[in-house]
């Protein structure tokens, strides 16, 4: 028999005592070597052992939720089989219980209050792609307007548009220059309309058409002729040094917009929109807009139970996580299984010790299953 067990640490300490390990754990998260090693295997070992035997404390009898039914008249014109029906030859498709570790049997719902445990029926477990007709995620999006200023690579942008239950989010991958003004005219430039090029930042540098006065200084920015593509913005966008036209000391104040982006989070939509604006951003950029959005219907791959009986009741082993609900035999077997797995890493267990612990597990399981 084991002492009263109320939490995972109690079971771990029983296992450590079996191994002859001198230290004890306060919890699975106390940071000790024993707790850290146990944390890696605790849940897996518990669930494996629950599946291995038909433990009474873990038995569940639950009426299943029907997802699909075969047509009453069978698959004859004009009704042909499609994925809106259970796969042939099954008449019913049921949702797999959320806490189910192992299905033991399927049986019809009792017709009377007295139910002498009817015989189990045939069933199968499968995966099914369930398509939601009312939820979508963002599949693609195009840039409409780069914005007016303030964007930098790796900025995230939350979108406004459609009806979103989970917000869609973009990440800026590259930026470009959308406008520029004169910060410092410089000197020594060739008078007339000239082309100047940015010098700092990483990526393709921008080019601008400027007016150089008779005194050799930039007096106006006419246009951005090459917007550039930056993975790192210019060092100081308000004082970006430029070269060209024999200029010395010329600087432009450049505004950075979105050049390219990726869909960082596709969101979840219940109403679609083809255009979006910026709701918020992790940076300081403003004014970016997006268009021609396309969507993909959300699909969910879920486990299902297939049967040919209506109103099915499932007898299964449930996922029991609270040690206070586990019976003594299970705790004995659980502690022995943990000791067998922890021994090599904590105390360097030998073959005789491992065999003895294996025997303890087998004995406990057999005793429990035989009542």
N, C-alpha and C positions, 0 to 999 in steps of 0.2 A: 504494500500500500504506500501511497505517497502522501505527503503533507498537503494541507489545503493550498491549492494553486489558484491565484487570482490574476496573474499577468504573465506575459512572455518571459520576463526575467526569472520568474519562479521555475519555469520549465528549463530554461538555460542552466540555472544553477543546479537542478537535479542532474542534468547531463554532465556538467562539470564535476560534480561529486562522484558520479559513476567512473569518470576518467581518472580520478585522483588529482584533479587540478586544484591547486591550493587557493586560488583567488575566486572571488564571486563578483557578479555584475549587479549594478543597481538598476539598469534598464538596458534595452537594446541600443540606446543612443548615448550611453555614458562615455563613449570614446575609448574604452579599454580594448586591449587586443582581443580578449575573449568575446566582448560584445560586438566588435567590428566583424570578426569572423562569423559569429552566429547570425548577424544581421543579413549576411549574404545568402544564407541557406535556410533560414528559419521558415519563411513562408512557403518556399518550394517543398521543403521536407514535410511540413504540415499538410499541404494539399495532396502530395503523393500518398501519404499515409491514409488520408481520408478516402481517397479513391480506391486504395488497396483492399479495404474491408467495408462491409455494410454495417457501419456503426449506427446503433440505434439513436444516439443523441443527435446525429446529423441527418436523419431521415426526414424528408419532406414529402407531403402529399398535396399537390397544388393543381387546381383546375387551370388548364392552359388557355392562352389567348389565341384565338384562331386568326390567321393572317390571310389565308386563301382557301377557297373551296373549289372543287371540280364542279362543272355544270351538272345540274340534276339529270339532264337527259343524255349525258355522255358527250363525247367529242364527235358529233355528227353535223353536217352542214345545217345551218350556217355557222355553227360554233366549232371552231378548230382550236387545237391546243396552242396556247401562247404563255409567256411568262407571267401573265396575270393569274394563271391557275397553278396549282401544285404540279410538280413533274409527274408524268405517268410512271407507275400505276397508282399513285397515291391520291386519295380523295380529299385530304385535309393537310394544310401546312400550319403549324403552330409556332409561336414565338418560344425560343429557348429561354428557360428561366434565368434571370440575371445571376443568381447565386448558385447555379447548378454546376457541380464538379463532375458528376457522373449520373447518367440516367440509368435507373435500375429496372423500371418497368413502366408500361403505359396501359391504362385500363379505362373502361367507360365510367362515367359518373354513376354513382349508385342511384337506383330508381326508388329505393325505400330507405328508411332510416336504418334498418338492419342490413348490413352489407357483409356477407361472409367471405370477404377478400376474393373478389373475382379474379380469374386467371389473367395474366398479362397478355397483351396483344402485340403483334408484330409492329415494329416502327423502324425508322431510319433517321439518322442525323445528317444534315447537309448544310451547305452554305448557299445563300440566295442573295442576289443583287437586288436590293429594293430601291427603286427610284422614287424620290419625292417630287411630286408635280408642282410643289409650291415653293421650293427653296433652290437657290442657284448660287454659284460662285463665279467671280469675275475671271474670265479666261484670257481676254486680251483687251488692250486699250491703247489708243494713239494720243500723241501729244498734239494739242490744238494751239495753245499759247504758252510760250516759254516762261511767262511771268515778267515782272518789271525789274526786280533786283533781289539780292540777298540769298540766293541759293548756293549750296555747296554740295559736293559729292558726299554721299552717305546720309544726307538729310532724309528723314521719313516724312511722308505727306499723307494725312488722313483725308479721305474723300467725302464730299457731300454730293448726293445724288441717289435716286431710287429710295427704297426702304431697306435699311440694313439692320439685321439683328446682331451681326458681328461686323464691325467697321472694316471696310477695305482700306488697305494701306500700301503705298508705293515707297520705293527707295530710289533716290536720285543716284545714278551711276556716273554720269558725266554732266558737266555744265558748259555753258557757252556765254560769250559776251553779247548782250542784247542792245546795249547803248553805251556811249562814252562821252565825256566832256573833258575840256582841257583842265588839267591840274597844274601843270607847269609847262610854259611854252618852249622852254629850252633856248638854244642858240645855235648859230652856224648852219642852219638848214637851208636847203635850196628852195628859193621862192617858187610859189605856184601850188598846184594840186599834187600832193605826194601820198605815198603809201608808207605807213609805219606798222611795225610788228611788236607785239608784246614780248616780254623777255622772261618773266618768272612764272611759277606754276609748273605743273606736269601735264603733258599731253600736247595736242596740236594748238599752237599759239594763234591768237586772233590777229587779224589785220584790219586796219582802218584807213579810209581815205580822209586826208586832212588838208587844210589850207595853211601853207607856210607864207608868212608875210615877207615883205621886202627886207625886213630887219632880221630874217632868219629864224623866227619863232612860230610855233603853231598858234594860230588864232582861232581856229574852229575845227570841229570834227564833222565831216560831211556825211559819212556813213560807215557802217561796219561791213567790210567787203568779205571777210572770212570770220565767221563767228568763233571758230576754234572748237576744241573738244577737250575739256580738262578733267583729269582724274584727281588733281589737286589744284585748287584755285590759286590765282596769283597771290603772292605773299601779302601785298597790301593793295586791295582793289581800289582804294582811293588815291593811290600814288604809284600806279603801275608804270615803270620805265619802258619807253619804246625806243626802237632803233629804226633807222632808215632816213633817207633824204639828207644824210650828213649831219643830222641833229645831235646835239649834245645836251644832256640834262632834261630832255622832254619827258613829261609824265602825263598819263591820262587817268581820269577817274572812271572806272569801268563798272557796269552793272551786270551781275551774273544771273542768267536764267537757266532753266532746265534744258538740257540737251538730250539726255536719254535716261530711262528709268527702268526698273523692274517692278513687277507686282510682288511686293513683300508679303502681303497677307491678302488672299483673294476675297475675304469677307464671306458673309452669308446674306443673301438678298431674298426678300419675299416679293418685292416689286422692282422691276428692272428700269434702268435709265441708260441712254446711249451717250450722255454727256455728264461730265463731272467738274466741279470746282473744288478748290482747296478748303477744307474745313479747318485744319490746323497743321502745323509742321513742327518738327523738332528743331528747325533752324529759324531763320528770320526772313525767308523768301516769301514773296507775295505775288499773287496774280496768275499763277499757272492754271491752265484749263486743259481738259482732256475730252476726247471724243471717240466715236465709233466703238463703243464697248461691246464686247460679245460675252456670252455667258455659257456655262455648262451646268446642267441639272445636277444637283447633289445626288450622289449614289452612296448607299450604305450596304456593305457586305455584312450580313448578319447570319448567325447560326440559327437553324430552324429544326423542328422535329416534324417528320412526315409520318402520317398514319392513315388508316382507313376507318377510323371510328370517330363519330361526332362527340363533342363535349368531353374531350379526353382529360383524364387526370394523370399527372405525371408523378411517379414515385422516384425520388432521386436523392443523391447525397448532396447536401447543401454545404456551402463554404462557411464553416464555423471558425471565427477568428478570436472569439472571447474564450480564454482558457478556463474561466469559471463555469462555462457551459459544457466542457469536455468531461467525459467520464474517466474513472481511474485507470482502466485498462488502456485507453487511448493515450493518456498522459505518460504511462509507463513505456508504451511502445514509442511514442514521440521522443521522449528523453533518450531512450536507447538509440534510436536512429540518429539523433543529433550528436550523441556521444561518439558514435561510430564515424561520423563525418568530420567532427571537430578534432578527434584524437590525433590524427597524423600531423595536423598543423600546430596544435597546441602542446602536445606532450610526446609526439613521435610514437604513436601507438604501434604495437607489434601484431603479428599475425594471430597469436593466441587470443589477445585482447579483442581484436576485430571479430574473430569467430564467436567468442562468448557473447559479444554484443549482438551479432546477427541472430544467435540463438534466442536471446532475450526478446528481440523484435518478433521473431516467428512464434515464440511461445505466447506472447501477449496477444498477438493478432488471433491466433487459433483459439485461445481461451475466450476472447470476446465474441468471436463469430459462433462459437458453440454454446454461448450463453452460460 
